[in-house]
Amino acid sequence: MEGGQGRPANPGLVLYARVDGGFAVWDPVRNQKNSEASSRDEAGPALPSAFVFTAQEVWDGLKSDDGSRTFCNGLISDLVSWQRENGPIFEMFKHALLEMSEGDKEKLAPGLSFARLSIDDARDIPTIRTGDRPEVPVVVASAAIRRILGLVYLLVWAWNEHQRMSELKGKDPSSQVIFLVDEVECHLHPRWQRAVVPSLMEVVRAMAESARVQLVVATHSPLVLASVEPVFDSEKDAWFDLDLARGTGDVVLEKRAFVRHGDVSNWLTSEAFDLKSARSIPAEAAIDEARALLRAKAPPSAEEVRRVDALLRAAALPDIDPFWVRWSSFAETFEDIE
């Protein structure tokens, strides 16, 4: 079977967003299989096996190794061009950017003007607006906004180029899109982490509405896991946990049942993160010692209780922590413990 055992002959359009801001794109129309007969375009030059962008190339463009061909103009050039044309691709970009915004008061939109950064840079630089704030050049926006801009731009660019090249070659656009995102929460405020995956799902579905879309996301954020609870469908979705095997140190990928934990602190203490508690390390250690006293068969001495009480206070356990109710009731039996 073509593509090897277990691999579809044509997996469709595949995009991979790296944690460092770089990207990789495999397009079944523009990137061919690794054989001499199929790795050349009709015009002759060898086609790359994939488009691999550094973080800077996402912004400035991607060329062939010899510089003779331009595979992608880059975010700065393309966004200026799209905005001036004000056509369907710019509408797609605006809609995706709006959908990927942090919240109702932090809506992202292209600025109304372009900027120049220095006297020795003749490029027009697109700008970005966040809510009611003044527009700023995209290259000096926050790391979070640049992360979202990169995700949206590569999605729009890859899907648009795929459609245009499919038409040029007389082929139907792919019926499948696979989008992989590493550390999707990277640089994002907790408010944004709660919205980014559901928003990304909507953007990809709207953009490639005639295609089957598979989103694969890696995360270390309990907020991201909590955010997908309302949209997780056990018939179509899956959660895999990467963990270290005890004793061997091997990395194991295991499919787990997706359980809705609700509160984010519950996710921290779930098998996803394996924390004993959602508190600070000193607070967790102090509470462990306090619980040991509470469970002790023999009554502890007043000195032991005083020591643990001091640990709890040194750990800056807040007054509203529910553990104080249990501990205070216990400590009150010792007259010299306040």
Buried (B, 14 or more C-beta within 10 A) or exposed (E): EEEEEEEEEEBBBBBBBBEEBBBBBBBBBBBBEEEEEEBEEEEEEEBBEEBBBBBEBBBBBBBEEEEEEEBBBBBBBBBBBBBEEEEEBBEBBBBBBBBBBBEEEBBBBBBEEBBEEEEEEEBBBBBBBBEEEEBBBBBEBEEBBBBBBBBBBBBBBBBBBBBBBBEEEEEEBBEBBBBBBBBBBBBBBEEBBBBBBBBBBBBBEEBBEEBEBBBEBBBEBBBBBBBBEEEBEEEEEEBEBEBEEEEEEEEEEEEEEBEEBEEBBBBBBBEBBEBEBBBEEBBBBBBEBBBEBEEEEEEBEBEBBBEBBEBBEEBEBEEEBEBBEEBEEBBEEBEEBE
